[in-house]
Amino acid sequence: MKILVTGGAGFIGSAVVRLAVARGHEVVNLDALTYAANLANVADVSASNLYSFVQADIRDRAALDAVFAQHAPDVVMHLAAESHVDRSIDGPADFIETNITGTFNMLEAARSHWLVRGKPAGFRFHHISTDEVFGSLGAEGQFTETTSYDPRSPYSASKAASDHLVRAWHETYGLPVVMTNCSNNYGPYHFPEKLIPVVILNALAGKPLPIYGNGANVRDWLYVEDHADALLLVAEKGALGRSYNIGGENERSNLELVKTLCAILDEKRPKAQGSYADQIAFVTDRPGHDARYAIDPSRIREELGWRPSVTVEEGLARTVQWYLDNEAWWRPLQDQGSVGQRLGTKA
Ligand SMILES: NC(=O)c1ccc[n+]([C@@H]2O[C@H](COP(=O)([O-])OP(=O)(O)OC[C@H]3O[C@@H](n4cnc5c(N)ncnc54)[C@H](O)[C@@H]3O)[C@@H](O)[C@H]2O)c1
């Protein structure tokens, strides 16, 4: 199968690229190389003759048409997006342009390619989205595929809009689409502005471990390689027009998660004195911070037989080990202006 992956130099996209090539698929990685991208994330596969890279921006429709004409993919896996909630609070414009207009361009370029090629039977457009489109849960309940959309940040609103466009292109034009909404991912190659890498790297540097508010916000964590596995499964076997929620059924409050990371670090790289948990510092909460996300993954489990391969404890231990072993990857990123700055306070 020849897959066009957008955003394949980012965190999740690169996990998809690495896994797809390992499974013998041909991959074209289309990425604009924003601050969140890093071609080192795909260094393991860049020499493979199954892999090619195109630097292009999904806001540029003509560039997309050229990529479709040149590469004629069987499947599109659309991950390119602006993805950081705090950045969306300080500067929502890029989120509107990339996540909404960019997805519109991708749909139109894919539709035109699909029509020109005579609607090939196996063609699929797989749109990758987030559970944040469903809003915020109270203490009980889980998001299912039929939960009403209720996005509350500029990021989640832009992703919700893109999901609606993808559904509309299926219903209106018959474009063969599949959709997924996933919970919070963690794992290797996670850009050091997101909670888990921030905590690991600040801990090692002896800096405070910032926890928004009182740390009670709950997220449902999934190891990125398990997400990539689920995405390839949906791309190949998902029913057309159907959406699948993907989650690890690993709910943790931010405070519990940070304490677990500290305990793993205490074991793997003990401090001279005390625990890394002593560095925990509570900071002003994010405006509109969603209280709880939890995914009900029964549809993908029952219809496609998917299950995560690692528990959250195992996945976090692997992740910590990866950051300990890969300083050459993260050290240069820490010198980027915005890393280590508090974002998302301009509401
Ligand atoms: N990180 C999560 O926990 C999570 C959970 C569920 C869903 N998602 C979704 O998965 C996708 C990937 O998330 P991620 O965490 O890997 O994001 P990321 O920020 O790490 O990577 C995004 C990639 O998209 C590229 N990109 C951004 N704007 C572009 C543009 N205009 N044209 C072309 N490329 C562009 C960037 O260069 C980067 O390589 C996103 O659509 C996100 O909404 C993420």
The ligand as an ORCA input file, in Angstrom:
! r2SCAN-3c Opt
* xyz 0 1
  N      -0.455     14.454     20.652
  C      -1.578     13.873     21.031
  O      -1.683     13.441     22.186
  C      -2.729     13.695     20.065
  C      -3.827     12.940     20.452
  C      -4.858     12.711     19.533
  C      -4.776     13.243     18.252
  N      -3.707     13.992     17.895
  C      -3.655     14.504     16.505
  O      -2.621     13.795     15.840
  C      -1.995     14.628     14.876
  C      -0.503     14.683     15.112
  O      -0.268     15.169     16.434
  P       1.219     15.314     16.988
  O       1.138     15.345     18.458
  O       2.105     14.337     16.309
  O       1.560     16.784     16.468
  P       2.985     17.478     16.246
  O       2.758     18.925     16.554
  O       4.058     16.747     16.940
  O       3.260     17.306     14.675
  C       2.519     17.987     13.705
  C       3.268     17.908     12.393
  O       2.472     18.576     11.397
  C       3.316     19.424     10.649
  N       2.541     20.588     10.172
  C       2.003     21.567     10.942
  N       1.414     22.489     10.140
  C       1.570     22.048      8.865
  C       1.180     22.571      7.615
  N       0.513     23.735      7.502
  N       1.474     21.849      6.497
  C       2.163     20.671      6.597
  N       2.599     20.168      7.746
  C       2.306     20.846      8.887
  C       4.416     19.871     11.611
  O       5.565     20.313     10.909
  C       4.632     18.606     12.425
  O       5.604     17.786     11.839
  C      -2.678     15.987     14.975
  O      -3.646     16.064     13.962
  C      -3.319     15.977     16.354
  O      -4.481     16.774     16.381
  C      -2.677     14.229     18.771
*
